[in-house]
Amino acid sequence: MAIERKRRNAIPEQDATIRSKNFDEVALGFDEKVAIDEASRCLNCKNAPCMKGCPVGVRIPEFLAKVREGKFSEAGEIIKSTNSLPSVCGRVCPQEEQCEKMCVRVKIDGAVSIGGVERFIGDYMLSLPSENKEVIKTGKKVAVVGSGPSGLTCAAQLAQKGVEVTVYEAFHKTGGVLVYGIPEFRLPKRLVGAEVDKLKEWGVKFELNTVVGKTITIDELLEQNDAVFIGSGAGLPMFMGIEGENLNGVLSANEYLTRINLMRAYESGSATPVQRGKNVAVIGAGNVAMDAARTALRMGADEVTVIYRRGREEMPARAEEIKHAEQEGIKFRLLSNPVRILGENGKVNAIECVKMQLGEPDASGRRTPVAVENSEFILPADMVIVALGTSPNPLIKDSFDALETGKKGTLIVDESLMTSVDGVYAGGDAVTGAATVILAMGAGRKAAQSILDRLGVK
Ligand SMILES: Cc1cc2nc3c(=O)[nH]c(=O)nc-3n(C[C@H](O)[C@H](O)[C@H](O)COP(=O)(O)OP(=O)(O)OC[C@H]3O[C@@H](n4cnc5c(N)ncnc54)[C@H](O)[C@@H]3O)c2cc1C
């Protein structure tokens, strides 16, 4: 049967020239009418290929059908049965590589904007007054380390089953990377705050400014609780190990974004010191690099250049983030690799790169970049931001030797997400290395179920 063509609704956005100077959200989202119209593009395919593309198996055609009927709460309940943070995932999930990539319409007139409709429903659910659901207390207690998406999801699942949960967070704010990594213009912090408030209503307690491994040990948490979940993420930045990396003005993207997002250094009157580069070079081409580059622009840079050793096709950032960065005026130096950072009086003033070409595919299937002989060139820069990936912080492992870790410091877990220590579970970036919000959430949910099974809670 021929499919009637009906073009995908574009998500309205702030104009690029205006938004590149403010921290307000870039994508403005669908209104009710457009959300219903977009949901009505779903063909309700029998085998639901979109669901196979979703790492947590959200029942996509079912929730879209409810949106089409205007039954937003019911749509929300369907999403929330497998994804507890739809407002967040609707905004930051790489849908074009997951659910939307599998949509039958993708090659006809554009995939259904599943993320756009999910975002609309997530925001709608947050706008509803909280229901005071009575939960029967089980008398069981669980400690959660880290308040990122894995920890929050795990805490939510446990609390809803009557388990007493305390979340221990090293920072003074909850949310993990959702708060200190992803900038306000992509993910407004009020949404993460609203999700955390819901958890508080469920009775979840938060111990902030508490570094597990220093302020309190895993041993102590095990003594005081029936189980522990570690969702401590992968916050340790990697560097290149090249000359000049210690110069003043060279920063990891983590530090740069944390100062600006978590400490709101962009607000006038903020007490948080942050350098403001005029000519900024960002090394790397993942989401973190795009966020750092676009943030530097908003912090007043005249020119921001992303330097990446492979080509456009290989850039790991979401397509939408690359498009937004380009629209805002970020420059790209592809097939270029930094070899040295130059400076004067201890302060960076340039970066030396070499041109690259792509050779044979490596183990990951991506073509290996190879340096072109005698092709060095120098780019002026008064700030260099390194965004080359992160690994788990070794603090947790160092403070509790019985935890087994893999090569890159990731915690080793079994099928049930239990670590090498009985009763200690783990998930999210701490286990996988830097990955995605939806995978972290999926792990939090899975670990919670394993803990409930262990504790005999139905
Ligand atoms: C800048 C940036 C942009 C990103 N963009 C995207 C995107 O667009 N889409 C996407 O899907 N993913 C994105 N990601 C990745 C995604 O955010 C992560 O995969 C996800 O947040 C991992 O969740 P988590 O719960 O495992 O860890 P985290 O979110 O890292 O949370 C871990 C928490 O544990 C706390 N913690 C660590 N050690 C301790 C300790 N010893 N004691 C107490 N607390 C501790 C940390 O302070 C933190 O709050 C991005 C990441 C970054 C950095």
PDBQT file of the ligand as one rigid body, heavy atoms in Angstrom, charges set to zero:
ROOT
HETATM    1  C1  LIG A 501      29.196  17.680  27.902  1.00  0.00    +0.000 C 
HETATM    2  C2  LIG A 501      28.469  16.388  27.724  1.00  0.00    +0.000 A 
HETATM    3  C3  LIG A 501      27.476  16.287  26.773  1.00  0.00    +0.000 A 
HETATM    4  C4  LIG A 501      26.778  15.103  26.601  1.00  0.00    +0.000 A 
HETATM    5  N1  LIG A 501      25.774  15.055  25.683  1.00  0.00    +0.000 NA
HETATM    6  C5  LIG A 501      25.012  13.940  25.586  1.00  0.00    +0.000 A 
HETATM    7  C6  LIG A 501      23.895  13.901  24.699  1.00  0.00    +0.000 A 
HETATM    8  O1  LIG A 501      23.607  14.845  23.987  1.00  0.00    +0.000 OA
HETATM    9  N2  LIG A 501      23.153  12.779  24.662  1.00  0.00    +0.000 N 
HETATM   10  C7  LIG A 501      23.435  11.686  25.461  1.00  0.00    +0.000 A 
HETATM   11  O2  LIG A 501      22.691  10.710  25.428  1.00  0.00    +0.000 OA
HETATM   12  N3  LIG A 501      24.502  11.694  26.274  1.00  0.00    +0.000 NA
HETATM   13  C8  LIG A 501      25.286  12.793  26.372  1.00  0.00    +0.000 A 
HETATM   14  N4  LIG A 501      26.368  12.803  27.221  1.00  0.00    +0.000 N 
HETATM   15  C9  LIG A 501      26.678  11.592  27.989  1.00  0.00    +0.000 C 
HETATM   16  C10 LIG A 501      25.728  11.402  29.163  1.00  0.00    +0.000 C 
HETATM   17  O3  LIG A 501      25.478  12.619  29.814  1.00  0.00    +0.000 OA
HETATM   18  C11 LIG A 501      26.274  10.369  30.124  1.00  0.00    +0.000 C 
HETATM   19  O4  LIG A 501      26.440   9.143  29.417  1.00  0.00    +0.000 OA
HETATM   20  C12 LIG A 501      25.349  10.117  31.321  1.00  0.00    +0.000 C 
HETATM   21  O5  LIG A 501      25.126  11.311  32.051  1.00  0.00    +0.000 OA
HETATM   22  C13 LIG A 501      25.935   9.079  32.267  1.00  0.00    +0.000 C 
HETATM   23  O6  LIG A 501      25.113   8.957  33.392  1.00  0.00    +0.000 OA
HETATM   24  P1  LIG A 501      25.653   8.347  34.761  1.00  0.00    +0.000 P 
HETATM   25  O7  LIG A 501      24.518   8.356  35.691  1.00  0.00    +0.000 OA
HETATM   26  O8  LIG A 501      26.340   7.074  34.493  1.00  0.00    +0.000 OA
HETATM   27  O9  LIG A 501      26.805   9.360  35.233  1.00  0.00    +0.000 OA
HETATM   28  P2  LIG A 501      26.886  10.929  35.440  1.00  0.00    +0.000 P 
HETATM   29  O10 LIG A 501      25.837  11.660  34.716  1.00  0.00    +0.000 OA
HETATM   30  O11 LIG A 501      28.306  11.266  35.154  1.00  0.00    +0.000 OA
HETATM   31  O12 LIG A 501      26.628  11.103  37.002  1.00  0.00    +0.000 OA
HETATM   32  C14 LIG A 501      27.539  10.603  37.938  1.00  0.00    +0.000 C 
HETATM   33  C15 LIG A 501      27.367  11.359  39.242  1.00  0.00    +0.000 C 
HETATM   34  O13 LIG A 501      28.131  10.724  40.252  1.00  0.00    +0.000 OA
HETATM   35  C16 LIG A 501      28.789  11.694  41.048  1.00  0.00    +0.000 C 
HETATM   36  N5  LIG A 501      29.961  11.070  41.647  1.00  0.00    +0.000 N 
HETATM   37  C17 LIG A 501      31.095  10.640  41.045  1.00  0.00    +0.000 A 
HETATM   38  N6  LIG A 501      31.938  10.122  41.939  1.00  0.00    +0.000 NA
HETATM   39  C18 LIG A 501      31.319  10.196  43.136  1.00  0.00    +0.000 A 
HETATM   40  C19 LIG A 501      31.686   9.840  44.458  1.00  0.00    +0.000 A 
HETATM   41  N7  LIG A 501      32.867   9.262  44.718  1.00  0.00    +0.000 N 
HETATM   42  N8  LIG A 501      30.821  10.087  45.472  1.00  0.00    +0.000 NA
HETATM   43  C20 LIG A 501      29.610  10.671  45.239  1.00  0.00    +0.000 A 
HETATM   44  N9  LIG A 501      29.216  11.049  43.988  1.00  0.00    +0.000 NA
HETATM   45  C21 LIG A 501      30.056  10.809  42.956  1.00  0.00    +0.000 A 
HETATM   46  C22 LIG A 501      29.144  12.787  40.039  1.00  0.00    +0.000 C 
HETATM   47  O14 LIG A 501      29.378  14.019  40.693  1.00  0.00    +0.000 OA
HETATM   48  C23 LIG A 501      27.878  12.799  39.167  1.00  0.00    +0.000 C 
HETATM   49  O15 LIG A 501      26.916  13.668  39.685  1.00  0.00    +0.000 OA
HETATM   50  C24 LIG A 501      27.108  13.971  27.383  1.00  0.00    +0.000 A 
HETATM   51  C25 LIG A 501      28.149  14.041  28.306  1.00  0.00    +0.000 A 
HETATM   52  C26 LIG A 501      28.826  15.232  28.487  1.00  0.00    +0.000 A 
HETATM   53  C27 LIG A 501      29.952  15.301  29.500  1.00  0.00    +0.000 C 
ENDROOT
TORSDOF 0
